């Protein structure tokens, strides 16, 4: 009787150990599968993040490249306008009508080039530079109106035998004189030179910041 009970117990525990081992192995396999799946998911997330980061870097790099290109084109035409503005400031009261007329015409072309380029490139400019450009265009509009009036006035005169002679009509001269009185402000041309310098300094600071 005791032997039968012992055999039955041995058989029971043998089966229990067998099933326990199977369950343990199955559990281990499931855990391993879960870890593999998690590893795959994490790897995919990391790869996706890397791709998005790479796209972002490419996009940022392209944006910077466009800014650099725009500012690189704007800087020299600002320098050209500054030179003509300084010449106007110096020559306005002493140049011959013919020389002054040409100078004012050149200033007008340089002004138009700056405004045209600003309008085309404004969307890509850094905010601080865009802000300075806005200030500059405001004062340049005033200078442009003044320069155009001075050009109209100078066209009424001509140099004949080393003497400046009035070649226009008195009424026209009076009208232009009244226009000049309204447009001319103390230091207007000089102030525009200061604003051009400020804008150029902002552009220089931008390039220094990306070195």
HELIX and SHEET records of a PDB file:
HELIX    1   1 UNK A    2  UNK A   91  1                                  90    
HELIX    2   2 UNK A   97  UNK A  121  1                                  25    
HELIX    3   3 UNK A  122  UNK A  124  5                                   3    
HELIX    4   4 UNK A  127  UNK A  154  1                                  28    
HELIX    5   5 UNK A  170  UNK A  183  1                                  14    
HELIX    6   6 UNK A  188  UNK A  209  1                                  22    
SHEET    1   A 2 UNK A 157  UNK A 160  0                                        
SHEET    2   A 2 UNK A 163  UNK A 166 -1                                        
END                                                                             
